[in-house]
Amino acid sequence: MFDKKDSEQNKKKLFARTMKDAALRREMLNNPRAVLERELGIKLPAGTNVQVHVNSPDTLHIVLPSESDAATAQELSDADLEAVSGGLPCSGHGSNSVTTWGGGLCTPCM
Protein backbone atom coordinates (compact mmCIF):
# COMPACT_ATOMS: atom_id res chain seq x y z
CA MET A 1 0.00 0.00 0.00
CA PHE A 2 1.21 3.50 -0.87
CA ASP A 3 1.83 5.61 2.23
CA LYS A 4 1.96 9.29 1.26
CA LYS A 5 3.54 10.34 4.57
CA ASP A 6 6.36 7.78 4.24
CA SER A 7 6.84 8.80 0.61
CA GLU A 8 7.28 12.45 1.59
CA GLN A 9 9.74 11.52 4.34
CA ASN A 10 11.72 9.34 1.93
CA LYS A 11 11.87 12.18 -0.62
CA LYS A 12 13.14 14.57 2.05
CA LYS A 13 15.83 12.08 3.06
CA LEU A 14 16.85 11.59 -0.57
CA PHE A 15 17.04 15.34 -1.20
CA ALA A 16 19.11 15.77 1.98
CA ARG A 17 21.51 13.08 0.71
CA THR A 18 21.97 15.01 -2.55
CA MET A 19 23.42 17.85 -0.46
CA LYS A 20 26.14 15.55 0.96
CA ASP A 21 26.80 13.11 -1.88
CA ALA A 22 28.20 14.83 -4.99
CA ALA A 23 27.84 11.72 -7.17
CA LEU A 24 24.18 11.29 -6.20
CA ARG A 25 23.55 14.99 -6.86
CA ARG A 26 25.10 14.74 -10.35
CA GLU A 27 23.03 11.65 -11.07
CA MET A 28 19.86 13.41 -9.83
CA LEU A 29 20.58 16.30 -12.19
CA ASN A 30 21.38 14.03 -15.16
CA ASN A 31 18.85 11.23 -14.71
CA PRO A 32 16.30 12.13 -12.03
CA ARG A 33 13.76 9.52 -13.13
CA ALA A 34 16.20 6.65 -12.55
CA VAL A 35 17.28 8.03 -9.18
CA LEU A 36 13.71 8.49 -7.95
CA GLU A 37 12.67 5.02 -9.09
CA ARG A 38 15.73 3.36 -7.56
CA GLU A 39 15.96 5.30 -4.31
CA LEU A 40 12.24 5.52 -3.57
CA GLY A 41 11.38 2.06 -4.86
CA ILE A 42 8.73 3.39 -7.23
CA LYS A 43 7.95 3.01 -10.93
CA LEU A 44 6.88 6.23 -12.61
CA PRO A 45 4.30 5.94 -15.39
CA ALA A 46 5.69 5.89 -18.92
CA GLY A 47 5.81 9.38 -20.36
CA THR A 48 6.16 11.08 -16.97
CA ASN A 49 8.58 13.98 -17.33
CA VAL A 50 10.82 14.67 -14.31
CA GLN A 51 12.50 18.07 -14.06
CA VAL A 52 15.06 19.11 -11.46
CA HIS A 53 15.57 22.79 -10.68
CA VAL A 54 18.46 24.02 -8.56
CA ASN A 55 17.68 26.93 -6.24
CA SER A 56 19.82 30.02 -6.32
CA PRO A 57 19.67 33.36 -4.49
CA ASP A 58 18.31 35.15 -7.55
CA THR A 59 15.83 32.57 -8.86
CA LEU A 60 12.32 31.86 -7.59
CA HIS A 61 10.69 28.62 -8.73
CA ILE A 62 6.90 28.52 -8.80
CA VAL A 63 5.05 25.27 -9.42
CA LEU A 64 1.45 25.69 -10.51
CA PRO A 65 -1.11 22.90 -10.32
CA SER A 66 -2.04 21.26 -13.60
CA GLU A 67 -5.10 22.63 -15.35
CA SER A 68 -7.01 19.46 -14.49
CA ASP A 69 -6.11 19.90 -10.79
CA ALA A 70 -7.10 23.57 -10.91
CA ALA A 71 -10.45 22.74 -12.53
CA THR A 72 -11.40 20.34 -9.73
CA ALA A 73 -9.95 22.40 -6.86
CA GLN A 74 -12.26 23.82 -4.25
CA GLU A 75 -11.72 27.29 -2.87
CA LEU A 76 -10.14 27.26 0.58
CA SER A 77 -11.67 29.19 3.45
CA ASP A 78 -9.61 31.82 5.28
CA ALA A 79 -9.16 29.32 8.14
CA ASP A 80 -7.90 26.66 5.70
CA LEU A 81 -5.47 29.14 4.15
CA GLU A 82 -4.19 30.19 7.57
CA ALA A 83 -3.59 26.55 8.50
CA VAL A 84 -1.41 25.86 5.44
CA SER A 85 0.30 29.22 4.98
CA GLY A 86 4.05 29.50 5.30
CA GLY A 87 6.51 32.25 5.90
CA LEU A 88 7.38 34.37 8.87
CA PRO A 89 5.46 36.96 10.89
CA CYS A 90 5.93 40.50 9.65
CA SER A 91 9.16 41.98 11.03
CA GLY A 92 7.62 45.46 10.84
CA HIS A 93 5.04 44.93 13.55
CA GLY A 94 5.16 41.23 14.46
CA SER A 95 1.55 40.56 13.57
CA ASN A 96 0.22 37.38 12.04
CA SER A 97 0.51 39.00 8.61
CA VAL A 98 2.69 36.27 7.14
CA THR A 99 5.14 36.97 4.37
CA THR A 100 8.10 35.45 2.63
CA TRP A 101 8.67 38.54 0.47
CA GLY A 102 10.16 42.00 0.92
CA GLY A 103 12.71 41.16 3.58
CA GLY A 104 10.09 39.90 6.01
CA LEU A 105 7.64 42.80 5.76
CA CYS A 106 3.96 42.30 5.04
CA THR A 107 2.42 44.23 2.16
CA PRO A 108 1.15 47.16 4.31
CA CYS A 109 4.64 47.62 5.84
CA MET A 110 6.50 47.55 2.52
Stockholm file with secondary structure:
# STOCKHOLM 1.0

chainA/1-110         MFDKKDSEQNKKKLFARTMKDAALRREMLNNPRAVLERELGIKLPAGTNVQVHVNSPDTLHIVLPSESDAATAQELSDADLEAVSGGLPCSGHGSNSVTTWGGGLCTPCM
#=GR chainA/1-110 SS CCCHHHHHHHHHHHHHHHHHCHHHHHHHHHCHHHHHHHHHTCCCCTTCCCCCCCCBTTBCCCCCCCHHHHHHCCCCCHHHHHHHCCSEECTTTCCSCEESSGGGCCGGGC
#=GC SS_cons         CCCHHHHHHHHHHHHHHHHHCHHHHHHHHHCHHHHHHHHHTCCCCTTCCCCCCCCBTTBCCCCCCCHHHHHHCCCCCHHHHHHHCCSEECTTTCCSCEESSGGGCCGGGC
//
